[in-house]
């Protein structure tokens, strides 16, 4: 065994152990399982895994590097949920499908916030901003492409009269994101069944976009 592998395995209990060479993944898994990802430190994660902080720093140069990778994983998971809501490469056939896409997109966002609240908080915080900046440099499709596409589908099928603007997208996202925040805070009015909440939100957003001058 190499000196690096020995250092990475410095004492690990049988119940919390991992195969040598997998410390990087073990650190990521531990971070993703934490209730407060934003408050983590590499030293804390290393202690929890039974390895030295020096071993953890061999895989991530800093706490920020670790959180950037966790944020990347979060955005990838969210994008996967959005891709399950609709195929962004194909426009909706009619208004009913356009509204259904918008509803499914809202459901996917609320589901992600419900299922992975710590990761959801992270990717829309400061660390998420760093990854979003990196994504724009890489010029790759990401989760932020789906809402404008859903709104454009509503316009092209005649559901709303005007092409969507950045302000329209901000309004729509603010409504759904706000509902997710209220659900996370256990506010009673936001704790209705998720499908019902998403349908109410998207219907009200569509009505508002229709009434714009």
C-alpha positions in Angstrom: 0.0 0.0 0.0 1.3 3.5 -0.9 2.0 6.1 1.8 -0.9 8.2 0.5 -3.3 5.3 0.8 -2.1 4.5 4.3 -2.6 8.2 5.3 -6.1 8.2 3.8 -7.0 5.1 5.8 -5.6 6.4 9.1 -7.9 4.9 11.6 -11.4 4.1 10.2 -14.0 2.1 12.1 -15.4 -1.1 10.5 -18.9 0.5 10.3 -17.7 3.7 8.7 -14.8 2.4 6.6 -14.3 2.7 2.9 -12.0 1.2 0.3 -8.7 2.9 -0.1 -8.6 5.3 -3.0 -12.2 6.3 -2.4 -11.7 9.0 0.1 -12.7 11.7 -2.3 -16.0 10.1 -2.9 -16.4 9.4 0.8 -15.9 13.1 1.5 -18.5 14.0 -1.1 -21.0 11.5 0.2 -20.6 12.7 3.7 -21.1 16.3 2.6 -24.2 15.5 0.6 -25.6 13.6 3.7 -25.1 16.6 6.0 -28.0 18.6 7.3 -26.0 21.9 7.0 -23.8 21.6 3.9 -22.9 25.3 3.9 -21.5 25.0 7.5 -19.2 22.1 6.8 -15.4 22.1 7.0 -13.0 19.6 5.6 -11.6 19.0 9.0 -15.1 18.2 10.3 -15.7 15.7 7.5 -12.3 14.1 7.9 -12.9 13.6 11.6 -16.3 12.0 10.9 -14.7 9.6 8.5 -11.8 8.8 10.8 -9.1 10.2 8.7 -6.6 13.0 9.1 -7.4 16.5 7.8 -4.2 16.2 5.8 -5.6 13.2 3.9 -8.8 15.2 3.1 -6.8 18.1 1.8 -5.0 15.8 -0.7 -8.4 15.5 -2.5 -9.8 19.0 -2.1 -7.5 22.0 -1.8 -10.0 24.0 0.3 -13.5 23.9 1.7 -14.6 26.1 -1.2 -13.3 23.5 -3.7 -15.3 20.8 -1.9 -18.5 22.9 -1.9 -18.1 23.8 -5.5 -18.0 20.1 -6.4 -21.1 19.5 -4.2 -22.9 22.4 -5.9 -22.0 20.9 -9.3 -23.6 17.6 -8.1 -26.7 19.5 -6.9 -27.2 21.3 -10.2 -26.8 18.1 -12.1 -29.4 16.4 -10.0 -31.8 19.3 -10.4 -31.2 19.4 -14.2 -32.0 15.6 -14.3 -35.3 16.2 -12.6 -36.1 19.0 -15.0 -35.2 16.8 -17.9 -37.7 14.3 -16.6 -40.4 17.1 -16.6 -40.0 17.7 -20.4 -37.6 17.4 -23.3 -36.2 20.8 -23.8 -35.2 20.0 -27.3 -38.8 19.7 -28.5 -41.5 22.4 -28.3 -44.9 21.6 -26.9 -47.6 20.5 -29.4 -50.3 22.7 -28.0 -51.4 24.9 -25.0 -52.4 22.0 -22.9 -49.0 20.4 -23.2 -47.3 23.8 -22.6 -49.2 24.2 -19.3 -48.5 20.6 -18.3 -44.8 21.1 -18.9 -44.8 24.2 -16.7 -46.7 22.3 -14.0 -44.3 19.4 -14.1 -41.3 21.8 -13.9 -42.7 23.4 -10.8 -43.4 20.0 -9.3 -39.8 19.0 -10.0 -38.4 22.1 -8.3 -40.6 21.7 -5.2 -39.7 18.0 -5.0 -36.0 18.7 -5.1 -36.4 21.3 -2.3 -38.5 18.8 -0.3 -36.1 15.9 -0.8 -32.7 17.6 -0.5 -33.2 20.8 1.5 -29.5 21.2 2.5 -28.4 20.8 -1.1 -31.1 23.1 -2.4 -30.0 25.8 0.1 -26.4 25.4 -1.0 -26.9 25.7 -4.8 -28.9 28.9 -4.5 -26.4 30.5 -2.0 -23.0 31.9 -2.5 -21.4 28.6 -3.6 -24.1 28.1 -6.1 -23.3 31.5 -7.6 -19.7 30.4 -8.1 -20.8 27.3 -10.0 -23.3 29.2 -12.1 -20.4 31.5 -13.1 -18.4 28.5 -14.1 -21.2 27.0 -16.1 -21.6 30.2 -18.1 -18.0 30.1 -19.0 -18.3 26.5 -20.1 -21.3 27.4 -22.2 -23.2 24.3 -21.3 -27.0 23.7 -20.9 -28.0 23.8 -17.3 -31.1 23.9 -15.0 -31.6 27.6 -15.7 -32.5 26.9 -19.3 -35.7 25.1 -18.4 -37.9 27.8 -17.0 -37.4 30.2 -20.0 -38.1 27.3 -22.3 -41.3 26.5 -20.5 -42.5 30.1 -20.6 -41.6 30.4 -24.3 -43.7 27.3 -24.9 -46.7 29.0 -23.3 -46.3 31.9 -25.6 -45.7 29.9 -28.8 -48.9 27.9 -28.2 -50.9 31.0 -27.5 -51.4 30.5 -23.8 -49.8 33.9 -23.0 -49.8 36.8 -25.5 -46.2 38.1 -25.1 -42.8 36.5 -25.5 -41.3 35.9 -22.0 -38.9 38.5 -20.7 -36.2 38.1 -18.0 -38.6 39.8 -15.6 -41.3 37.2 -16.4 -38.9 34.4 -15.7 -37.8 36.1 -12.4 -41.5 36.5 -11.4 -42.3 32.9 -12.1 -39.2 31.5 -10.4 -39.7 33.8 -7.4 -43.2 32.4 -6.9 -42.1 28.8 -7.0 -38.9 29.4 -5.1 -40.8 31.3 -2.5 -43.3 28.5 -2.1 -40.4 26.0 -1.7 -38.9 28.3 1.0 -42.2 28.4 2.9 -42.5 24.6 2.7 -39.0 24.3 4.1 -40.1 26.6 7.0 -43.2 24.4 7.6 -45.5 27.3 6.9 -49.0 25.7 7.0 -50.4 27.4 3.8 -47.5 25.9 1.8 -47.9 22.4 3.1 -50.7 21.3 0.8 -50.0 18.3 -1.4 -47.1 19.2 -3.8 -49.1 18.5 -7.0 -51.9 20.8 -5.8 -49.5 23.5 -4.8 -47.6 23.4 -8.1 -50.9 23.5 -10.1 -52.2 26.5 -8.1 -48.9 28.4 -8.5 -48.5 27.8 -12.2 -52.2 28.6 -12.9 -51.8 31.9 -11.1 -48.5 32.7 -12.9 -50.1 32.0 -16.2 -53.1 34.2 -15.3 -50.7 37.0 -14.4 -48.7 36.7 -17.6 -51.9 36.8 -19.6 -53.0 40.1 -18.0 -49.7 42.0 -18.6 -50.2 44.9 -21.0 
